[in-house]
Amino acid sequence: MVLSNTKKQTARVMVVANQKGGVGKTTTAVNLATAMAACELRVLLIDLDPQGNASTGLGIPRDEREFDSYAVLSGEVSLAAAIAPSSVPGLYVVPSSENLSGAEVELVTVDKREYRLREAMVRHLEAEQEQFDFIIIDCPPSLGLLTLNAFVAAEAVLVPLQCEFYALEGLSMLLKTIERVKRAFNPSLEIQGVVLTMADKRNNLSEQVAEDVREHLGSKVYNTVIPRNVRVSEAPSHGLPALVYDLHCAGSQAYIHLASEVIKRERSYNL
């Protein structure tokens, strides 16, 4: 599903997801969105993780998050009301807060609970509100109702996969979940690609995992590999994406290359 309005403007909705924590999911969402915005694309990042790390990493203080993704899911406010500008030109954020941690329980009895985010996006487009080229959703490290809302609202899934021994086992579970979502809720949902993260060239295990993943998934795996990088790890504590904190570090350069690959794949899909 490409969300579109009557003026034929489209927003490609992409989920960054992995049920395993600590794989560079939020770091990937923030820096991919930043790199896309640097390519003069209009990008909206929706923080759907109760931890709110993507919001913090883009410099949105917790006490300034008047409306958040919880308010959008609960129907308290429209998507437009929750959108806040970031310090990166062309990049906007729907922040998260601790309120979101109770959403999974509260939404259980709500009608069409899996479609709350999708419906908010459709209303936004129908009202001809501010439009975006890409909407990127950062999910919690779980396969619960929040992640399900993201999958139902999206057309593409980008999977960050840490270069470690159990990577393929966790990926198998995620792929099965995506297939279930396709059958039950969103037949247009597809894997856009898998990006290998936290790679250490000094470690033979990283190379072996990369080979195994490419053998199983082939062209679905991006050529770009995100290395372990201290500067990328430091950036969120300054409320900045790595590309703003240190553009020339190895991690930032890798995310620039990743954005280029993602955009090229998107353009090939639309031909």
N, C-alpha and C positions, 0 to 999 in steps of 0.2 A: 504494500500500500504506500503510494506516494501521496501525501496529503496535499490537496490542491483546492483553490477557491475558484470562483467564477471567472476570474481574470487569467486563469491558467497558470498562475504562479504556483510553484511547487516547493515543497520542503522535503528533503530526503531525511528520514528519521532513522537514526542509527543508535543501537544500544551497545554500550561497552559492558560486557558481562562475563563473570566467572564466579561460580559459587565458592571457590577457594579464595580465602583472604591472603593478602600479602604477595600478590602476583604482579603488582604495578597497574591495577585496573584504574584507579582514580588518577594516578600520574599520567597514564595513557590518555584518559578522557580529557584532562585539562590541557595537556600539551598538544594533543592532536587538534583540539578545538582552537587553541592559540595559533598553531601553524596554519590552519585553514583560514582563520581570520587575517593572518599576515598575507595570504594569497588574495586578499580583497573579497573574500566571501563573507556573507553575513551569517553568523553562527550563534545558535542558542544552546547553551548547556543546561540541562535540567538535572539538578542534584537530587536523586531519589534514594540516597543513602542516609539513614538517620544520623550517621556519624558526622555528616556535613563537611567532609574533608575537601571535596571539590570546591565548595563555597569558600572555605578558609584559604585554599590554595590560590584562589582568584581574588583574594583581598577583600572579601565581604565579611565584615565583623559580625559576630553573633548578635550583638545588641542593635544592629541595623537591619536585621532581616524581618521587616515588618510583616510581609506576607511571604509564604514559602510553599514548597511543593505539597506539604500537608494540607494547606488551605485550598490549594487547587483540587486535590483529590477529594477532599471533603465537600467541595462545592461552595465553600465560604466565599471565594473570590474567583474571578476569571484568570486565565493564564496571563493575559496582558497585564493585569494588576500586580502579578507576582514577579514580573520580569524586571531585573535590575541591571544597569550597565556595569561592566567590569573595567579595569584599567587598560584593557587591551582594546583598541579601536576595532569595531565590528563584532566584538564578542560580548554576548549578554548572558545573564545567569538567572535561572529560577533557583534560589538557594534552598537549602534544607535546614532543618532545626531538629531539636530533640523531640518536638511534637510528633514527628514522623514515626517514631519508634512504636507508637500505639496504633498506627494506622491499620496494620495487618489485622489486629483484633477488632477494631471498630468497623472495618469494612466487610467483615465476614457476613453480616446480616443484611448488607446493602444490596439492592437489586442491581444486576449487571456490574458487580464489583470489579470484574476483570477489565472493564471498558472505561473506567473513570478517566484515566489519563488520555486515552484516545478521543473520547468525547470532548474533553476540554480543548484538545488541539483542533478538532474539527470546528468547534464553536468559534475558536480564535480566527480561523481562516474564513469562515462564513461571515464573520463580522468585518472582514477585510482589515484586520489589525496589522501591525507591523509584521512584515514577512521575512523569512530567513531562507538561505540556501540549504543549510544543514541544521538539524536538531539532533544533538548528541545527548544521550541519557546515561548518566552514571548510576549503576545499580548497586545495591548492597551485596555483600559476599554471601548470598544465599539464593535459593530458588523458590522464595515465598511469593506472597501476593503482590508485593511491590515490584519485584522482577517480572512477574507475570503481566502486570499492567504495562510495563515497558515493552515486553515482547508483543503484546497485543497492539500497541500503538505504533510499532516500528515495522520497517521493511527489511532492515539489515542488522546483523549482529557481528560485532567485532570482538574477538576473544583474545585477551592478553594471556599468554601461557608461559609460566616461569620455566626456565631451563633446569628442571629437577626431575628426579627419578619417578615421582608419582604423577607427573603432568598428564600423561595420556589417559590414565585411569580416571582422573577428574574430568577431562575433556569428554570422555565417552558418556559420562552421566549428563553433562550439559547438552551434548548433541541429541541424546534421547529426549530430554526435556523440550528442546526446540522442535523436534518432530511431533511431540504430543501437542504442543501449542499450535503447530501448523494444522494438524488434523481437527482440533477442537475449536480454535478461535481465529487464527490468522493464517490462511493458506499461502499468503505472499511472503511470509517470513523466510529469510535465507541467511546463511553464513556469508558475510561479506569477506571475511578473512580472519586468519589467526596470526597474531604477532608474537614472536618469541621475545621474552623480556628477561632482564636481570642476567644476561649471559656474561660469562667470564671466560675469556679466551685462554686463560691460564689453566682452566679446569677441563679435563678431558670429558667429564660427565656432561657439561654443557654442550659440547660438540656432539656427543652421542645422542642426547635427547633431541637436539635439532635434527639430526639425521633420521631418527625414528619418526618424529612428527611429520617431516617432509615425505617420508616413505608412505605414511598412512593417509595424508591429506593432500599431497601433491601441490597443485597450483593454488590451493586455498591458503597456503602459508605465504605470507609476505616475504619478499627478499630481504627487507630491512629487519635487522635484529637489534633490539634495544639493549645496550650494555649496562652492567652495573656502573653507576657513576655517582660520586659523592656530591657533585654540584646539583644534580637532579634531586637528590635526597634533601639537600639543604634548602632548596627553593621554597617549599611550602611554609617553612617557619618564617619566611619573610613576606608571606602573602603574595607570592609571585609565581607564575609559571616558570619552568626552567628556561624557556626560550627568552624570557625577559630578564631573568636573574643572571644567566650566563649563556648568551647565544652561541658562543664558540666551543662550549664543552662538548664532549663526545655524545652525551645523552641528548642534548638539544639538537645537534646535527642529525642524529638518528631519527628524532621525531619529525624533523623537516622532511627527511627522505620518506618516512612512513606516510605523512600527509600527501606527498606527491603520488605515492602508490595508490592510496585510497581514492584520491580524486580521479586518477586515470582509470581505475576500475569502475568508478561510478559513471564516468563518461562512456566507457565501453558498453555498460549495461543499457545506457539510454540511446545508443545508436540505432 
